[in-house]
Amino acid sequence: MPVARSSPDPDGSPDAATRATRDLQGLSTEVTARVPQLLGAMRSVGSGLELYSTLDRICETAAELADARYAAIGVVAEDEEGIADLVYYGVDEGTARRIGRLPDGHAGLLGALIHDPEPVRLANVADDPRSCGFPEHHPPMRSFLGVPIRVHGEIFGNLYLTEKRGGGPFDDDDLNMVRVLAAEAGIAIGNARLYEAAHQRERWIDGSVAVTTALLSGSDAEEALQVVAEQARRLSGSAAGIVLLPAKEGGLEIVAVASERRSKALGFVLPPESEFVAELLDGEAVFVEDATSDARVLPDLARDYGPVMMLPLQSDGRLLGALVLPRTQGERSFTKTERTLAAQFASQAALALMMAEAQRDRERLAVYEDRDRIARDLHDLVIQRLFATGMLLESAQRRSVVPEVQEGVGKAVDELDVTIQEIRTAIFALRQGPAEVPSGLRTRVLREINMAAVPLGFKPGHRFIGPVDTVVGELTSKNLIAALREALSNAFRHSGASRIDVVVDTTVQLPDGRQAVRLTVADDGIGIPHGGRRSGLRNLKRRAESLGGDSWYGPGVGDEGSGTTVVWQALP
């Protein structure tokens, strides 16, 4: 079993490449003729700055240089205990899928090279005692050449070449050529790493700016949290971005989910007794290598996920929530750089959340002050004048001897009484604080309608179908009220409507036979303009889908279908 070893290259600097090139001096004419090929390979290796493109190029170039059928680079994990990533050449995608899980470097010849990073040359891999065989569907590989790749003096990984074309083993000339290429590869990888790190930091900074802008632009709070989830998912390369906020009953509630697949996790509360929830509430970051095998992660949330980052959203010692970033099972773990950048992003997002919250508090205080003023004016001026007008009409009614006049004045007095009662209801709603929300869904819907009547200038019509208070659960009720508030707000701000009808129907049946609750808000306004913003409608749809339902819109109740009808439907 021929095995060739040599001392490791000191580093990936230009001097190392120069020293490796000197090893070619005095070689045979045949090898000297390959030097132009080597120089071309070195130029090819150093021609790009994107890291994974560089690794692909190194594999292909090394295989061509040594006349090997297969090539791979095993990137050593940060803890130097295995392979974090494997870039390969020569194995087609179909074969790779049949092979399944890539080697992790914890055992076998690849693992041995991590702990003893010296060049290794074998005529037959199976003859080496460190070899542990190949998995099923793996192509046959006999001859083997492994060379370490160093970047700035540290081991980055190993370059593996197998299956010398023609069936013979790799010779000393192949080893020397590949060592020179590995030294040049170390330089190229170092440059690519610097470029990748700078580009990565730039992207995270841009993402932080986007989040801060969204939070401070006066957007809806839920929409802003969704921006946090979407930006974090995109920047970290995760399968999902999840934002959690402290729940009233303890633990953390999922309030925003960004994922390519539809998620039903929105509104799910992670219990406070969960170990990792306790760590997050204490302001500690949690990193999980494999969610499916970690006992701290709830099984319902761990399905299909592998590495997970869980970061507290905290600023100035105050915990606002948490940011969870999972990758799909089998994907690489988060690097130290990715963890650091994500933690900085979470801190920036938390600071922006605090600033946005302070801004909303100021706006809310101004609204409450304005509502108090309106309530006082309605009570002290409008009701008193209406009451005095009613008394004058009653006096005129008594003095009149014409029956038709008496009847007409009586109806006017009755209408004034109804108007006074409605104004008193509006005053009560204006003076009611956010903590005084009644528990019944019917009452909460009426409260939203009465509150909307003040800015609208008229009271929307309403109708309830079915046992609203007993059928609809708290989670759906909370989301239905939020949907109603969004729909009424849109009607007031954008539609210019003079009529709004609100219907809550709990007798709806879905096509699969399940019972659902449906909220319908119809107006006779101008409708939704082409090219207008749809963020509010997207929020309604996202809420409904998280509860097993849907949301859509159509023509309104005005003449010839003018206006808009918004429908929001969910499982109760």
C-alpha positions in Angstrom: 0.0 0.0 0.0 1.9 3.1 -1.2 1.4 6.0 1.1 3.2 9.3 0.6 3.3 11.9 3.3 5.0 15.3 3.5 5.1 18.2 5.9 2.1 20.5 5.7 2.2 23.8 3.8 2.9 26.5 6.4 0.0 28.8 5.2 -1.9 30.0 2.2 0.3 33.0 1.5 2.0 33.9 -1.8 5.3 32.7 -0.3 3.7 29.3 0.3 2.8 29.1 -3.3 6.3 30.1 -4.3 7.8 27.4 -2.1 5.4 24.8 -3.5 6.3 25.8 -7.0 10.0 25.3 -6.3 9.2 21.6 -5.6 8.6 21.3 -9.4 12.2 22.2 -10.3 14.3 19.3 -11.5 11.3 17.2 -12.4 11.0 15.2 -15.6 10.4 16.7 -19.0 6.9 15.2 -19.0 6.1 17.0 -15.8 7.7 20.2 -16.9 5.4 20.1 -19.9 2.4 20.2 -17.5 3.6 23.4 -15.9 1.6 25.7 -18.3 -1.4 23.6 -17.4 -0.7 24.2 -13.8 -0.3 27.9 -14.3 -3.6 28.0 -16.2 -5.2 26.1 -13.3 -3.8 28.6 -10.8 -5.2 31.5 -12.8 -8.6 29.8 -13.0 -8.7 29.2 -9.3 -8.0 32.8 -8.4 -10.4 34.3 -11.0 -13.5 34.8 -8.7 -14.5 36.2 -5.4 -17.7 34.3 -4.5 -16.7 31.5 -2.0 -18.8 28.6 -3.2 -18.1 29.3 -6.9 -14.4 29.4 -6.0 -14.7 26.0 -4.3 -16.5 24.5 -7.3 -13.8 25.9 -9.6 -11.0 24.4 -7.4 -12.6 21.0 -7.5 -13.0 21.0 -11.2 -9.5 22.4 -11.9 -7.8 19.9 -9.5 -9.6 17.0 -11.2 -8.5 18.1 -14.6 -4.9 18.8 -13.4 -4.5 15.3 -11.8 -6.6 13.5 -14.4 -9.0 12.4 -11.6 -12.6 11.3 -12.2 -13.9 12.8 -8.9 -12.9 15.7 -6.6 -14.2 17.2 -3.4 -13.3 19.8 -0.8 -14.3 19.0 2.8 -14.7 22.3 4.7 -13.6 21.6 8.3 -16.2 22.6 10.9 -15.4 25.5 13.3 -14.9 23.1 16.2 -12.5 21.0 14.0 -14.5 17.9 14.8 -16.0 17.2 11.4 -16.9 18.4 8.0 -19.2 21.4 7.9 -19.7 21.3 4.2 -18.7 19.1 1.2 -18.3 20.6 -2.3 -17.9 17.8 -4.9 -17.2 17.4 -8.6 -17.9 14.4 -10.9 -21.0 13.0 -9.0 -24.2 13.9 -10.8 -27.2 15.1 -8.8 -29.2 11.9 -9.3 -26.4 9.8 -7.8 -25.9 12.3 -5.0 -29.6 12.0 -4.1 -29.4 8.2 -4.0 -26.4 8.3 -1.8 -28.3 10.5 0.7 -26.5 12.1 3.6 -23.0 13.4 2.9 -20.1 12.3 5.1 -19.7 14.4 8.3 -16.0 13.6 8.8 -16.5 12.2 12.3 -15.2 8.8 11.2 -13.3 7.2 8.3 -10.5 8.4 6.2 -12.0 11.9 5.8 -12.2 12.3 9.5 -8.6 11.1 10.0 -7.4 13.7 7.6 -9.0 16.4 9.7 -7.0 15.5 12.7 -3.8 14.7 10.8 -3.8 17.3 8.0 -1.0 15.9 5.9 -1.0 14.8 2.2 -2.1 11.2 1.8 -1.8 9.1 -1.4 -3.4 5.6 -1.6 -3.4 3.1 -4.4 -6.7 1.6 -3.0 -8.8 3.4 -0.4 -10.2 0.0 0.8 -6.8 -1.1 1.9 -6.3 1.7 4.4 -7.3 0.7 8.0 -8.9 4.2 8.5 -11.4 3.6 5.7 -14.9 2.6 6.7 -16.3 1.8 3.3 -18.8 3.6 1.1 -22.6 4.0 1.5 -25.0 2.3 -0.9 -25.2 3.8 -4.4 -21.8 5.4 -4.0 -19.7 5.1 -7.2 -16.6 2.9 -6.8 -13.4 4.7 -5.9 -10.0 3.2 -5.6 -7.0 5.5 -6.0 -7.0 8.4 -3.6 -5.1 11.7 -3.1 -5.8 14.1 -0.2 -4.1 17.4 0.3 -4.9 20.0 3.1 -5.9 23.5 2.2 -4.6 26.2 4.5 -5.9 29.8 4.7 -3.7 32.3 6.6 -2.0 29.4 8.3 -5.2 27.7 9.5 -6.7 24.5 8.1 -9.7 25.4 6.0 -10.4 21.9 4.7 -9.0 19.1 2.6 -8.9 18.6 -1.2 -9.7 15.0 -2.1 -9.1 13.4 -5.5 -10.2 9.9 -6.4 -10.2 7.4 -9.2 -7.2 8.3 -11.4 -8.3 7.9 -15.1 -6.7 4.8 -16.7 -6.9 2.8 -13.5 -3.5 3.6 -12.1 -2.6 5.3 -8.8 -1.7 9.0 -8.4 2.1 9.5 -8.6 4.5 11.9 -7.0 4.1 14.4 -9.9 0.3 14.5 -9.3 1.0 15.1 -5.6 3.4 18.0 -6.2 1.1 19.6 -8.8 -1.9 19.4 -6.5 0.1 20.7 -3.5 0.9 23.8 -5.6 -2.7 24.1 -6.6 -3.8 23.7 -2.9 -1.5 26.6 -1.9 -3.0 28.8 -4.6 -6.5 27.7 -3.6 -5.7 28.8 0.0 -5.0 32.3 -1.3 -8.2 32.3 -3.5 -10.3 31.1 -0.6 -8.9 33.7 1.7 -9.8 36.5 -0.7 -13.2 35.0 -1.3 -13.8 34.8 2.5 -12.9 38.4 2.9 -15.2 39.4 0.1 -18.0 37.2 1.4 -17.7 38.5 4.9 -17.8 42.1 3.7 -20.8 41.4 1.4 -22.6 39.5 4.2 -22.1 42.4 6.7 -23.4 44.9 4.0 -26.5 42.8 3.5 -27.2 42.5 7.2 -26.8 46.3 7.6 -29.2 46.9 4.7 -31.7 44.5 6.3 -31.4 46.4 9.6 -32.1 49.6 7.8 -35.1 48.1 6.1 -36.5 46.9 9.5 -35.9 50.3 11.2 -37.6 52.1 8.3 -40.6 49.8 8.4 -41.0 50.1 12.2 -40.7 53.9 12.3 -42.7 54.7 9.1 -46.0 54.4 11.0 -46.8 51.0 9.5 -49.1 48.6 11.3 -47.3 46.9 14.1 -48.0 43.5 12.8 -46.8 44.4 9.4 -43.6 45.7 10.9 -43.0 42.5 12.8 -43.6 40.6 9.6 -40.8 42.7 8.0 -38.5 41.6 10.8 -39.3 38.0 10.2 -38.9 38.2 6.4 -35.6 40.1 6.5 -34.1 37.8 9.1 -35.1 34.7 7.1 -33.7 36.1 3.9 -30.4 37.3 5.4 -29.7 34.1 7.4 -30.7 31.7 4.6 -33.2 30.0 6.9 -36.3 28.1 6.0 -38.4 30.4 8.2 -38.3 33.6 10.2 -40.3 33.6 13.4 -41.0 36.5 15.8 -42.3 35.7 19.3 -43.6 38.2 21.9 -44.3 37.5 25.6 -47.8 36.0 26.0 -50.2 37.3 28.7 -50.5 33.8 30.2 -46.7 33.4 30.2 -44.3 32.0 27.7 -43.8 33.3 24.2 -46.5 33.7 21.5 -45.7 33.4 17.8 -46.9 36.7 16.2 -45.2 36.7 12.8 -44.0 33.9 10.5 -42.1 34.3 7.2 -41.9 31.1 5.2 -42.4 29.8 1.7 -44.9 27.2 3.0 -48.2 28.2 4.7 -47.7 28.1 8.4 -50.3 27.3 11.1 -48.0 28.3 13.9 -49.3 31.9 14.1 -50.8 32.4 17.6 -49.2 29.3 19.0 -47.9 29.9 22.6 -44.7 28.3 23.7 -45.1 27.4 27.4 -42.9 29.1 30.0 -41.8 25.7 31.4 -39.9 25.0 28.1 -36.2 25.1 28.8 -35.2 27.2 25.8 -38.1 29.6 26.4 -36.8 30.2 29.9 -33.3 30.8 28.4 -34.7 33.3 25.9 -36.8 35.1 28.6 -33.5 35.4 30.6 -32.0 37.2 27.6 -29.8 34.3 26.4 -29.3 33.1 22.8 -30.0 29.5 22.1 -28.3 27.5 19.3 -29.6 24.0 18.3 -27.7 21.8 15.9 -30.6 19.5 15.1 -34.1 20.4 16.3 -35.5 16.9 15.7 -33.1 15.4 18.2 -33.0 18.2 20.8 -35.4 17.5 23.7 -35.8 21.2 24.5 -37.7 21.8 21.2 -41.4 21.0 21.0 -42.1 18.1 18.5 -44.7 20.1 16.7 -42.2 22.9 15.9 -39.2 20.7 15.3 -40.6 18.8 12.4 -38.4 19.1 9.2 -36.0 21.5 11.0 -32.3 21.0 11.6 -30.0 23.8 12.9 -31.9 26.6 14.7 -30.9 30.0 16.0 -33.0 31.5 18.8 -32.1 35.1 19.6 -33.6 37.4 22.3 -34.9 40.7 21.1 -33.6 42.9 23.8 -32.4 46.5 24.2 -31.3 48.5 27.1 -31.9 45.5 29.4 -35.5 45.1 28.4 -36.7 41.9 26.7 -39.2 42.5 24.0 -39.5 39.0 22.5 -37.4 36.5 20.5 -36.4 35.8 16.9 -36.2 32.2 15.8 -34.4 31.2 12.6 -34.5 27.5 11.6 -32.9 25.8 8.7 -34.3 22.6 7.1 -33.0 19.2 8.3 -29.7 18.3 6.8 -28.5 21.8 6.0 -25.3 23.2 7.4 -25.1 24.7 10.8 -24.9 28.5 11.4 -21.3 29.7 11.4 -19.9 32.0 14.1 -20.0 34.9 11.7 -23.7 34.2 10.9 -24.5 33.9 14.6 -22.7 37.2 15.4 -24.4 39.1 12.5 -27.8 37.7 13.4 -27.4 38.7 17.1 -26.5 42.2 16.0 -29.5 42.3 13.7 -31.8 41.2 16.6 -30.4 43.9 18.8 -31.0 46.5 16.1 -34.5 45.2 15.5 -35.2 45.3 19.3 -34.0 48.9 19.5 -36.2 49.8 16.5 -39.2 48.0 18.2 -38.7 50.1 21.3 -38.5 53.3 19.3 -41.6 52.4 17.3 -43.4 51.5 20.5 -42.6 54.9 22.0 -43.7 56.6 18.8 -47.0 54.6 18.9 -47.5 55.5 22.6 -47.2 59.2 21.8 -49.6 58.8 18.9 -52.0 56.8 21.1 -51.8 59.4 23.9 -52.6 62.1 21.4 -55.6 60.0 20.1 -56.9 59.4 23.7 -56.6 63.2 24.5 -58.5 63.9 21.3 -61.1 61.3 22.1 -61.6 62.8 25.6 -62.0 66.3 24.1 -64.6 64.9 21.5 -66.4 63.1 24.3 -66.6 66.2 26.5 -67.8 68.3 23.5 -70.5 65.7 22.7 -71.6 65.5 26.3 -71.5 69.2 27.2 -72.6 70.8 23.9 -74.3 68.4 21.5 -76.4 66.4 23.9 -77.5 69.5 25.8 -78.5 71.2 22.6 -80.3 68.1 21.4 -82.1 67.8 24.7 -83.1 71.5 24.7 -84.3 71.1 21.1 -86.4 68.1 22.2 -88.0 70.0 25.0 -88.9 72.9 22.6 -90.5 70.4 20.2 -92.5 68.7 23.0 -93.7 72.2 24.0 -94.7 72.9 20.4 -96.4 69.6 20.2 -98.6 70.3 23.2 -99.7 73.7 21.8 -100.5 72.4 18.3 -104.1 71.4 17.5 -103.4 69.8 14.2 -103.1 66.0 14.6 -100.6 65.6 11.7 -98.3 68.2 13.2 -98.5 66.5 16.6 -97.7 63.2 15.1 -94.7 64.6 13.0 -93.3 66.4 16.0 -93.6 63.3 18.1 -91.6 61.3 15.6 -89.0 64.0 15.6 -88.7 63.9 19.4 -88.4 60.1 19.3 -85.6 60.3 16.7 -83.8 62.9 18.9 -84.1 60.4 21.9 -82.5 57.7 19.8 -79.8 60.0 18.6 -79.0 61.1 22.2 -78.7 57.4 23.2 -76.4 56.7 20.3 -74.2 59.6 21.1 -74.0 58.5 24.7 -72.9 55.1 23.5 -70.2 56.7 21.4 -69.1 58.8 24.4 -68.8 55.6 26.5 -66.7 54.0 23.7 -64.5 57.0 23.4 -63.8 57.0 27.1 -63.2 53.3 27.3 -59.5 52.4 27.7 -57.8 49.5 25.9 -57.7 47.4 29.1 -61.5 47.6 29.4 -62.3 45.4 26.4 -65.4 43.3 27.2 -65.0 39.5 26.9 -68.0 38.7 24.6 -67.3 38.7 20.9 -70.7 40.3 20.1 -70.0 43.2 22.6 -66.5 43.6 21.2 -67.8 43.8 17.7 -70.4 46.4 18.7 -67.7 48.4 20.5 -65.5 48.5 17.4 -68.6 49.6 15.3 -69.4 52.4 17.8 -65.8 53.6 17.9 -65.7 53.7 14.1 -69.0 55.7 14.0 -67.2 58.8 15.3 -64.6 59.3 12.6 -67.0 58.0 9.9 -69.8 60.4 10.8 -72.4 57.6 10.8 -72.9 54.2 12.5 -72.2 51.1 10.4 -75.0 48.6 10.2 -74.5 45.2 11.8 -76.0 41.7 11.9 -75.1 38.6 13.9 -76.0 35.1 12.6 -75.7 32.1 15.0 -74.4 31.9 18.6 -71.5 34.2 18.2 -70.4 34.3 21.9 -70.5 30.6 22.5 -69.1 29.2 19.2 -66.0 31.3 18.5 -62.9 30.7 20.6 -60.7 33.4 22.1 -57.8 33.1 19.5 -60.2 33.4 16.6 -62.2 36.2 18.3 -59.0 38.2 18.8 -58.1 37.9 15.2 -61.6 38.6 14.0 -61.7 41.8 16.0 -58.3 42.8 14.5 -59.7 42.0 11.0 -62.8 44.1 11.6 -60.7 47.0 12.9 -58.5 46.8 9.8 -61.5 46.7 7.4 -63.3 49.6 9.1 -60.1 51.6 9.2 -59.6 51.0 5.4 -63.2 52.1 4.8 -62.7 55.3 6.7 -59.3 56.2 5.3 -59.7 55.2 1.7 -63.2 54.5 0.6 -65.2 57.7 1.2 -68.2 55.4 2.0 -71.6 56.6 3.3 -72.8 53.1 4.1 -71.0 50.2 5.8 -72.6 46.8 6.7 -70.9 44.4 9.1 -72.1 40.8 9.3 -70.7 38.1 11.7 -71.9 34.6 10.7 -71.1 31.5 12.7 -73.2 29.1 10.6 -70.8 28.9 7.6 -69.7 25.5 6.5 -66.5 24.9 4.6 -66.4 22.5 1.6 -65.0 19.7 3.8 -67.9 20.0 6.2 -66.1 21.9 9.0 -67.8 24.9 10.7 -66.3 28.3 10.2 -67.0 31.9 11.3 -67.2 34.5 8.6 -66.8 38.3 8.9 -68.1 40.4 6.1 -67.6 44.2 5.9 -69.2 45.8 2.8 -69.2 49.5 1.8 -70.4 51.7 -1.0 -67.2 53.7 -1.4 -64.9 54.2 -4.4 -63.5 50.6 -4.2 -59.8 49.5 -4.2 -57.8 51.5 -6.8 -55.6 49.6 -9.2 -52.0 49.7 -8.0 -52.9 50.7 -4.5 -51.3 49.3 -1.4 -52.4 45.8 -0.4 -50.5 45.4 2.9 -53.7 45.5 5.0 -55.4 42.9 2.9 -52.3 40.7 3.0 -52.4 40.9 6.8 -56.0 39.9 6.8 -55.3 36.9 4.5 -52.3 35.9 6.6 -54.3 35.9 9.8 -57.1 33.9 8.3 -54.7 31.3 6.8 -53.0 30.8 10.2 -56.4 29.8 11.6 -57.3 27.4 8.7 -59.4 30.0 6.7 -59.0 32.5 4.0 -59.7 36.2 3.2 -60.8 37.9 -0.1 -62.5 40.9 -1.4 -65.1 41.8 -4.1 -67.7 44.4 -5.2 -69.4 46.5 -2.6 -73.0 47.4 -1.9 -73.2 50.7 -3.8 -74.9 51.3 -7.1 -73.8 48.8 -9.8 -71.5 47.1 -7.3 -69.5 50.1 -6.4 -67.5 50.0 -3.2 -65.7 47.0 -1.6 -66.8 43.9 0.3 -64.1 42.3 2.5 -64.6 38.7 3.6 -62.6 37.2 6.4 -63.2 33.5 7.3 -61.6 31.2 9.9 -62.1 28.1 11.9 -63.8 29.1 15.2 
